[in-house]
Amino acid sequence: MTSGRRAVLRLVAALGATATVGVLAADRLAAPERTTGAAAPPAPPGRAAAGAGPAAGAPAQAARLRPAAYRLQPMTAYAPPAFRRAVPPVRQRPFLSMSGVGRSMVLSFDDGPDPRYTPAILDILRRHDCRAMFFVCGEMAVENPDLLRQMAEDGHVVGNHSWSHPLIPKLRPSRIRDELGSTSEVVERTLGTAPLWYRAPYGAWNRHSFEIGAELGMEPLAWTVDTLDWKEPGTDTIVRRALDGAAPGAVVLSHDAGGDRSQSVAALRRYLPELLDAGYHITVPRR
């Protein structure tokens, strides 16, 4: 055998030995680690030793297919942030009406819910299949959660009208935050979602109320038509004011609490069907 041929054979033998060692090492790394300690006692005759083999029906290589430990750890550092509703911009004035809605109007009711008058208003709206907005006071909402839930179930919008109906511009910013924040908490706790609209008592807004309302995720809504029903001017007068102010996009203000609202209920019973007969669609703003 020539020297060149012997050199080739030695090279082939060396490569074969290297490959064999690599296969044995890979097989050893893939095998599950055995628990250290004393060996298990031999099994009695006629019985298999515990853990001596795979369970019935399980593949013999199942242990090798278990994922590595790091794959079982949640990768929280790379998880996307939880969804949060975008905060609306800070307004300098409230919305007075809706735009681009054709012959649609919004009916709104403040100060409730009141178990003496709110159920009748809900019944009238339900009878005509109409949706409205209810700007609730926290001190009333916390005492009447069932009415709050009924509003939501009927498809009405529940807005924030402060906790105790104060004159907002006379309050410190911290107190404004308490008035609006506490009411939003009651609504969210009762309905599962916080209000998206708010209305300042007496229509008295200031810069702090716009800023705090935006921080709480709410847009400010005032009104176009004031029925002045809180003065109890008589059912006929309330009806006339609602009909005279009817226009595309108009927002009508009435009340379902804060005093004797029997005239407000009777007026709604009259002017709502007239608005519908005139071709108006009673709706609520969407966000």
PEFEN-V838104 format. One record per pair of residues at least 12 apart in sequence whose ideal C-beta (glycine too) atoms are under 10 Angstrom apart, sorted by sequence separation. I is the first residue (numbers start at 1). GAP is how many residues later the second one is. If there is no record, write none. Layout:
# PEFEN-V838104
i=I gap=GAP
i=I gap=GAP
This chain:
# PEFEN-V838104
i=40 gap=12
i=109 gap=12
i=122 gap=12
i=136 gap=12
i=163 gap=12
i=168 gap=12
i=183 gap=12
i=184 gap=12
i=198 gap=12
i=227 gap=12
i=229 gap=12
i=241 gap=12
i=242 gap=12
i=256 gap=12
i=109 gap=13
i=121 gap=13
i=134 gap=13
i=166 gap=13
i=181 gap=13
i=200 gap=13
i=227 gap=13
i=228 gap=13
i=229 gap=13
i=241 gap=13
i=254 gap=13
i=107 gap=14
i=134 gap=14
i=162 gap=14
i=164 gap=14
i=165 gap=14
i=184 gap=14
i=198 gap=14
i=199 gap=14
i=227 gap=14
i=254 gap=14
i=136 gap=15
i=163 gap=15
i=164 gap=15
i=180 gap=15
i=183 gap=15
i=198 gap=15
i=205 gap=15
i=226 gap=15
i=227 gap=15
i=35 gap=16
i=109 gap=16
i=118 gap=16
i=162 gap=16
i=163 gap=16
i=197 gap=16
i=198 gap=16
i=225 gap=16
i=226 gap=16
i=238 gap=16
i=252 gap=16
i=134 gap=17
i=141 gap=17
i=162 gap=17
i=163 gap=17
i=205 gap=17
i=225 gap=17
i=254 gap=17
i=107 gap=18
i=118 gap=18
i=133 gap=18
i=134 gap=18
i=161 gap=18
i=162 gap=18
i=163 gap=18
i=164 gap=18
i=180 gap=18
i=195 gap=18
i=198 gap=18
i=225 gap=18
i=227 gap=18
i=132 gap=19
i=141 gap=19
i=160 gap=19
i=161 gap=19
i=163 gap=19
i=164 gap=19
i=198 gap=19
i=199 gap=19
i=203 gap=19
i=225 gap=19
i=226 gap=19
i=252 gap=19
i=131 gap=20
i=141 gap=20
i=160 gap=20
i=162 gap=20
i=163 gap=20
i=180 gap=20
i=196 gap=20
i=197 gap=20
i=198 gap=20
i=200 gap=20
i=203 gap=20
i=225 gap=20
i=113 gap=21
i=140 gap=21
i=142 gap=21
i=160 gap=21
i=162 gap=21
i=163 gap=21
i=179 gap=21
i=195 gap=21
i=196 gap=21
i=197 gap=21
i=198 gap=21
i=199 gap=21
i=200 gap=21
i=224 gap=21
i=225 gap=21
i=112 gap=22
i=114 gap=22
i=118 gap=22
i=132 gap=22
i=134 gap=22
i=135 gap=22
i=136 gap=22
i=138 gap=22
i=141 gap=22
i=160 gap=22
i=161 gap=22
i=163 gap=22
i=179 gap=22
i=194 gap=22
i=195 gap=22
i=196 gap=22
i=197 gap=22
i=198 gap=22
i=199 gap=22
i=200 gap=22
i=223 gap=22
i=224 gap=22
i=225 gap=22
i=107 gap=23
i=109 gap=23
i=110 gap=23
i=111 gap=23
i=112 gap=23
i=113 gap=23
i=114 gap=23
i=131 gap=23
i=132 gap=23
i=133 gap=23
i=134 gap=23
i=135 gap=23
i=136 gap=23
i=137 gap=23
i=138 gap=23
i=139 gap=23
i=140 gap=23
i=160 gap=23
i=163 gap=23
i=194 gap=23
i=195 gap=23
i=196 gap=23
i=197 gap=23
i=198 gap=23
i=199 gap=23
i=203 gap=23
i=224 gap=23
i=230 gap=23
i=252 gap=23
i=107 gap=24
i=108 gap=24
i=109 gap=24
i=110 gap=24
i=111 gap=24
i=112 gap=24
i=113 gap=24
i=126 gap=24
i=130 gap=24
i=131 gap=24
i=132 gap=24
i=133 gap=24
i=134 gap=24
i=135 gap=24
i=136 gap=24
i=137 gap=24
i=138 gap=24
i=139 gap=24
i=140 gap=24
i=159 gap=24
i=160 gap=24
i=176 gap=24
i=194 gap=24
i=195 gap=24
i=197 gap=24
i=199 gap=24
i=229 gap=24
i=230 gap=24
i=239 gap=24
i=243 gap=24
i=105 gap=25
i=106 gap=25
i=107 gap=25
i=108 gap=25
i=109 gap=25
i=110 gap=25
i=111 gap=25
i=112 gap=25
i=115 gap=25
i=119 gap=25
i=122 gap=25
i=129 gap=25
i=130 gap=25
i=131 gap=25
i=132 gap=25
i=133 gap=25
i=134 gap=25
i=135 gap=25
i=136 gap=25
i=137 gap=25
i=138 gap=25
i=139 gap=25
i=140 gap=25
i=159 gap=25
i=196 gap=25
i=224 gap=25
i=225 gap=25
i=226 gap=25
i=227 gap=25
i=228 gap=25
i=229 gap=25
i=230 gap=25
i=238 gap=25
i=242 gap=25
i=246 gap=25
i=250 gap=25
i=106 gap=26
i=107 gap=26
i=108 gap=26
i=109 gap=26
i=110 gap=26
i=111 gap=26
i=114 gap=26
i=118 gap=26
i=125 gap=26
i=129 gap=26
i=130 gap=26
i=131 gap=26
i=133 gap=26
i=135 gap=26
i=136 gap=26
i=137 gap=26
i=138 gap=26
i=139 gap=26
i=160 gap=26
i=224 gap=26
i=225 gap=26
i=226 gap=26
i=227 gap=26
i=228 gap=26
i=229 gap=26
i=237 gap=26
i=238 gap=26
i=241 gap=26
i=242 gap=26
i=106 gap=27
i=107 gap=27
i=108 gap=27
i=109 gap=27
i=110 gap=27
i=113 gap=27
i=119 gap=27
i=134 gap=27
i=135 gap=27
i=136 gap=27
i=137 gap=27
i=138 gap=27
i=160 gap=27
i=223 gap=27
i=224 gap=27
i=225 gap=27
i=226 gap=27
i=227 gap=27
i=228 gap=27
i=229 gap=27
i=230 gap=27
i=232 gap=27
i=235 gap=27
i=236 gap=27
i=239 gap=27
i=240 gap=27
i=243 gap=27
i=112 gap=28
i=113 gap=28
i=115 gap=28
i=119 gap=28
i=122 gap=28
i=126 gap=28
i=137 gap=28
i=159 gap=28
i=223 gap=28
i=224 gap=28
i=225 gap=28
i=226 gap=28
i=227 gap=28
i=230 gap=28
i=231 gap=28
i=232 gap=28
i=235 gap=28
i=238 gap=28
i=239 gap=28
i=242 gap=28
i=243 gap=28
i=246 gap=28
i=111 gap=29
i=112 gap=29
i=114 gap=29
i=115 gap=29
i=118 gap=29
i=122 gap=29
i=125 gap=29
i=126 gap=29
i=158 gap=29
i=180 gap=29
i=184 gap=29
i=222 gap=29
i=223 gap=29
i=224 gap=29
i=225 gap=29
i=229 gap=29
i=230 gap=29
i=232 gap=29
i=234 gap=29
i=235 gap=29
i=238 gap=29
i=239 gap=29
i=242 gap=29
i=246 gap=29
i=31 gap=30
i=32 gap=30
i=113 gap=30
i=114 gap=30
i=118 gap=30
i=121 gap=30
i=125 gap=30
i=126 gap=30
i=176 gap=30
i=179 gap=30
i=221 gap=30
i=223 gap=30
i=229 gap=30
i=230 gap=30
i=232 gap=30
i=233 gap=30
i=235 gap=30
i=236 gap=30
i=237 gap=30
i=238 gap=30
i=239 gap=30
i=241 gap=30
i=242 gap=30
i=250 gap=30
i=252 gap=30
i=30 gap=31
i=32 gap=31
i=113 gap=31
i=115 gap=31
i=119 gap=31
i=122 gap=31
i=123 gap=31
i=125 gap=31
i=169 gap=31
i=177 gap=31
i=181 gap=31
i=185 gap=31
i=222 gap=31
i=223 gap=31
i=230 gap=31
i=232 gap=31
i=235 gap=31
i=236 gap=31
i=239 gap=31
i=240 gap=31
i=243 gap=31
i=31 gap=32
i=32 gap=32
i=112 gap=32
i=113 gap=32
i=115 gap=32
i=118 gap=32
i=122 gap=32
i=158 gap=32
i=168 gap=32
i=176 gap=32
i=177 gap=32
i=180 gap=32
i=184 gap=32
i=229 gap=32
i=231 gap=32
i=232 gap=32
i=234 gap=32
i=235 gap=32
i=238 gap=32
i=239 gap=32
i=242 gap=32
i=243 gap=32
i=246 gap=32
i=248 gap=32
i=30 gap=33
i=31 gap=33
i=113 gap=33
i=114 gap=33
i=118 gap=33
i=158 gap=33
i=167 gap=33
i=168 gap=33
i=169 gap=33
i=173 gap=33
i=175 gap=33
i=176 gap=33
i=179 gap=33
i=180 gap=33
i=183 gap=33
i=184 gap=33
i=230 gap=33
i=234 gap=33
i=235 gap=33
i=238 gap=33
i=239 gap=33
i=242 gap=33
i=247 gap=33
i=248 gap=33
i=30 gap=34
i=32 gap=34
i=113 gap=34
i=122 gap=34
i=160 gap=34
i=161 gap=34
i=166 gap=34
i=167 gap=34
i=168 gap=34
i=170 gap=34
i=173 gap=34
i=174 gap=34
i=177 gap=34
i=178 gap=34
i=181 gap=34
i=184 gap=34
i=229 gap=34
i=230 gap=34
i=233 gap=34
i=235 gap=34
i=236 gap=34
i=246 gap=34
i=251 gap=34
i=30 gap=35
i=112 gap=35
i=113 gap=35
i=121 gap=35
i=152 gap=35
i=158 gap=35
i=160 gap=35
i=165 gap=35
i=166 gap=35
i=167 gap=35
i=168 gap=35
i=169 gap=35
i=171 gap=35
i=173 gap=35
i=176 gap=35
i=177 gap=35
i=180 gap=35
i=181 gap=35
i=229 gap=35
i=235 gap=35
i=239 gap=35
i=243 gap=35
i=112 gap=36
i=151 gap=36
i=158 gap=36
i=159 gap=36
i=160 gap=36
i=161 gap=36
i=162 gap=36
i=165 gap=36
i=166 gap=36
i=168 gap=36
i=169 gap=36
i=170 gap=36
i=172 gap=36
i=173 gap=36
i=176 gap=36
i=177 gap=36
i=180 gap=36
i=227 gap=36
i=229 gap=36
i=235 gap=36
i=249 gap=36
i=27 gap=37
i=113 gap=37
i=158 gap=37
i=159 gap=37
i=160 gap=37
i=161 gap=37
i=162 gap=37
i=164 gap=37
i=165 gap=37
i=167 gap=37
i=168 gap=37
i=169 gap=37
i=171 gap=37
i=176 gap=37
i=227 gap=37
i=113 gap=38
i=148 gap=38
i=152 gap=38
i=153 gap=38
i=157 gap=38
i=158 gap=38
i=159 gap=38
i=160 gap=38
i=161 gap=38
i=162 gap=38
i=163 gap=38
i=166 gap=38
i=168 gap=38
i=169 gap=38
i=171 gap=38
i=173 gap=38
i=174 gap=38
i=177 gap=38
i=180 gap=38
i=229 gap=38
i=112 gap=39
i=148 gap=39
i=151 gap=39
i=152 gap=39
i=157 gap=39
i=158 gap=39
i=159 gap=39
i=160 gap=39
i=161 gap=39
i=162 gap=39
i=169 gap=39
i=173 gap=39
i=177 gap=39
i=229 gap=39
i=138 gap=40
i=142 gap=40
i=151 gap=40
i=152 gap=40
i=157 gap=40
i=159 gap=40
i=160 gap=40
i=161 gap=40
i=168 gap=40
i=169 gap=40
i=227 gap=40
i=138 gap=41
i=141 gap=41
i=142 gap=41
i=145 gap=41
i=148 gap=41
i=149 gap=41
i=152 gap=41
i=168 gap=41
i=227 gap=41
i=109 gap=42
i=137 gap=42
i=138 gap=42
i=141 gap=42
i=145 gap=42
i=148 gap=42
i=149 gap=42
i=138 gap=43
i=139 gap=43
i=140 gap=43
i=142 gap=43
i=143 gap=43
i=147 gap=43
i=148 gap=43
i=149 gap=43
i=138 gap=44
i=139 gap=44
i=142 gap=44
i=145 gap=44
i=146 gap=44
i=168 gap=44
i=227 gap=44
i=113 gap=45
i=138 gap=45
i=141 gap=45
i=142 gap=45
i=145 gap=45
i=137 gap=46
i=138 gap=46
i=140 gap=46
i=141 gap=46
i=144 gap=46
i=145 gap=46
i=109 gap=47
i=136 gap=47
i=138 gap=47
i=139 gap=47
i=142 gap=47
i=162 gap=47
i=108 gap=48
i=135 gap=48
i=138 gap=48
i=141 gap=48
i=142 gap=48
i=107 gap=49
i=108 gap=49
i=110 gap=49
i=112 gap=49
i=137 gap=49
i=138 gap=49
i=141 gap=49
i=109 gap=50
i=111 gap=50
i=136 gap=50
i=141 gap=50
i=203 gap=50
i=106 gap=51
i=108 gap=51
i=110 gap=51
i=136 gap=51
i=109 gap=52
i=199 gap=52
i=108 gap=53
i=160 gap=53
i=111 gap=54
i=136 gap=54
i=199 gap=54
i=110 gap=55
i=160 gap=56
i=201 gap=57
i=160 gap=58
i=136 gap=59
i=159 gap=59
i=135 gap=60
i=159 gap=60
i=160 gap=60
i=134 gap=61
i=159 gap=61
i=135 gap=62
i=159 gap=62
i=135 gap=63
i=133 gap=64
i=135 gap=64
i=137 gap=64
i=157 gap=64
i=221 gap=64
i=135 gap=65
i=133 gap=66
i=135 gap=66
i=219 gap=66
i=219 gap=68
i=218 gap=69
i=217 gap=70
i=135 gap=86
i=197 gap=87
i=133 gap=88
i=197 gap=88
i=108 gap=89
i=110 gap=89
i=196 gap=89
i=111 gap=90
i=133 gap=90
i=196 gap=90
i=197 gap=90
i=108 gap=91
i=110 gap=91
i=196 gap=91
i=165 gap=92
i=165 gap=93
i=161 gap=96
i=95 gap=102
i=94 gap=103
i=94 gap=104
i=94 gap=105
i=94 gap=106
i=85 gap=108
i=88 gap=108
i=85 gap=109
i=94 gap=109
i=147 gap=109
i=85 gap=111
i=94 gap=111
i=93 gap=112
i=92 gap=113
i=108 gap=113
i=110 gap=113
i=144 gap=113
i=91 gap=114
i=108 gap=114
i=92 gap=115
i=94 gap=115
i=106 gap=115
i=108 gap=115
i=91 gap=116
i=94 gap=116
i=140 gap=116
i=90 gap=117
i=93 gap=117
i=106 gap=117
i=108 gap=117
i=140 gap=117
i=91 gap=118
i=92 gap=118
i=106 gap=118
i=107 gap=118
i=133 gap=118
i=135 gap=118
i=140 gap=118
i=91 gap=119
i=94 gap=119
i=105 gap=119
i=106 gap=119
i=110 gap=119
i=111 gap=119
i=133 gap=119
i=90 gap=120
i=91 gap=120
i=105 gap=120
i=109 gap=120
i=110 gap=120
i=132 gap=120
i=133 gap=120
i=135 gap=120
i=136 gap=120
i=137 gap=120
i=89 gap=121
i=90 gap=121
i=135 gap=121
i=136 gap=121
i=137 gap=121
i=90 gap=122
i=91 gap=122
i=132 gap=122
i=134 gap=122
i=90 gap=123
i=91 gap=123
i=98 gap=123
i=134 gap=123
i=90 gap=124
i=95 gap=124
i=97 gap=124
i=132 gap=124
i=88 gap=125
i=89 gap=125
i=90 gap=125
i=94 gap=125
i=95 gap=125
i=96 gap=125
i=97 gap=125
i=159 gap=125
i=88 gap=126
i=94 gap=126
i=95 gap=126
i=96 gap=126
i=97 gap=126
i=98 gap=126
i=157 gap=126
i=87 gap=127
i=88 gap=127
i=93 gap=127
i=94 gap=127
i=95 gap=127
i=96 gap=127
i=97 gap=127
i=157 gap=127
i=87 gap=128
i=88 gap=128
i=91 gap=128
i=92 gap=128
i=94 gap=128
i=95 gap=128
i=96 gap=128
i=97 gap=128
i=156 gap=128
i=157 gap=128
i=87 gap=129
i=88 gap=129
i=91 gap=129
i=93 gap=129
i=94 gap=129
i=95 gap=129
i=155 gap=129
i=157 gap=129
i=87 gap=130
i=88 gap=130
i=89 gap=130
i=90 gap=130
i=157 gap=130
i=86 gap=131
i=87 gap=131
i=88 gap=131
i=85 gap=132
i=88 gap=132
i=84 gap=133
i=121 gap=133
i=121 gap=134
i=122 gap=134
i=107 gap=135
i=121 gap=135
i=120 gap=136
i=132 gap=136
i=105 gap=137
i=119 gap=137
i=117 gap=138
i=118 gap=138
i=130 gap=138
i=117 gap=139
i=118 gap=139
i=105 gap=140
i=116 gap=140
i=117 gap=140
i=121 gap=140
i=128 gap=140
i=132 gap=140
i=105 gap=141
i=114 gap=141
i=116 gap=141
i=117 gap=141
i=120 gap=141
i=124 gap=141
i=128 gap=141
i=105 gap=142
i=114 gap=142
i=115 gap=142
i=117 gap=142
i=120 gap=142
i=123 gap=142
i=124 gap=142
i=127 gap=142
i=130 gap=142
i=103 gap=143
i=105 gap=143
i=106 gap=143
i=107 gap=143
i=108 gap=143
i=109 gap=143
i=110 gap=143
i=111 gap=143
i=112 gap=143
i=113 gap=143
i=114 gap=143
i=117 gap=143
i=118 gap=143
i=121 gap=143
i=125 gap=143
i=103 gap=144
i=104 gap=144
i=105 gap=144
i=106 gap=144
i=107 gap=144
i=108 gap=144
i=109 gap=144
i=110 gap=144
i=111 gap=144
i=112 gap=144
i=113 gap=144
i=114 gap=144
i=116 gap=144
i=117 gap=144
i=120 gap=144
i=121 gap=144
i=124 gap=144
i=128 gap=144
i=103 gap=145
i=104 gap=145
i=105 gap=145
i=106 gap=145
i=107 gap=145
i=108 gap=145
i=109 gap=145
i=110 gap=145
i=111 gap=145
i=112 gap=145
i=114 gap=145
i=116 gap=145
i=117 gap=145
i=120 gap=145
i=124 gap=145
i=127 gap=145
i=128 gap=145
i=130 gap=145
i=102 gap=146
i=103 gap=146
i=104 gap=146
i=105 gap=146
i=106 gap=146
i=107 gap=146
i=108 gap=146
i=109 gap=146
i=110 gap=146
i=111 gap=146
i=112 gap=146
i=116 gap=146
i=119 gap=146
i=120 gap=146
i=123 gap=146
i=124 gap=146
i=127 gap=146
i=130 gap=146
i=101 gap=147
i=102 gap=147
i=105 gap=147
i=106 gap=147
i=107 gap=147
i=108 gap=147
i=109 gap=147
i=110 gap=147
i=111 gap=147
i=114 gap=147
i=117 gap=147
i=118 gap=147
i=121 gap=147
i=125 gap=147
i=128 gap=147
i=129 gap=147
i=100 gap=148
i=101 gap=148
i=108 gap=148
i=109 gap=148
i=110 gap=148
i=111 gap=148
i=117 gap=148
i=120 gap=148
i=121 gap=148
i=124 gap=148
i=128 gap=148
i=99 gap=149
i=100 gap=149
i=101 gap=149
i=112 gap=149
i=116 gap=149
i=120 gap=149
i=124 gap=149
i=97 gap=150
i=98 gap=150
i=99 gap=150
i=111 gap=150
i=130 gap=150
i=132 gap=150
i=133 gap=150
i=97 gap=151
i=98 gap=151
i=121 gap=151
i=130 gap=151
i=131 gap=151
i=132 gap=151
i=133 gap=151
i=97 gap=152
i=98 gap=152
i=109 gap=152
i=130 gap=152
i=131 gap=152
i=132 gap=152
i=133 gap=152
i=96 gap=153
i=97 gap=153
i=98 gap=153
i=129 gap=153
i=130 gap=153
i=131 gap=153
i=96 gap=154
i=97 gap=154
i=128 gap=154
i=130 gap=154
i=96 gap=155
i=109 gap=155
i=95 gap=156
i=125 gap=157
i=109 gap=159
i=107 gap=161
i=107 gap=164
i=107 gap=165
i=107 gap=168
i=105 gap=170
i=103 gap=172
i=105 gap=173
i=103 gap=175
i=105 gap=175
i=107 gap=175
i=103 gap=176
i=104 gap=176
i=105 gap=176
i=106 gap=176
i=107 gap=176
i=108 gap=176
i=102 gap=177
i=103 gap=177
i=104 gap=177
i=105 gap=177
i=106 gap=177
i=107 gap=177
i=102 gap=178
i=103 gap=178
i=104 gap=178
i=105 gap=178
i=106 gap=178
i=102 gap=179
i=104 gap=179
i=106 gap=179
i=101 gap=180
i=104 gap=180
i=102 gap=181
i=104 gap=181
i=101 gap=182
i=101 gap=184
i=98 gap=185
i=101 gap=185
i=98 gap=186
i=98 gap=187
i=97 gap=188
i=98 gap=188
i=95 gap=190
i=88 gap=199
i=85 gap=202
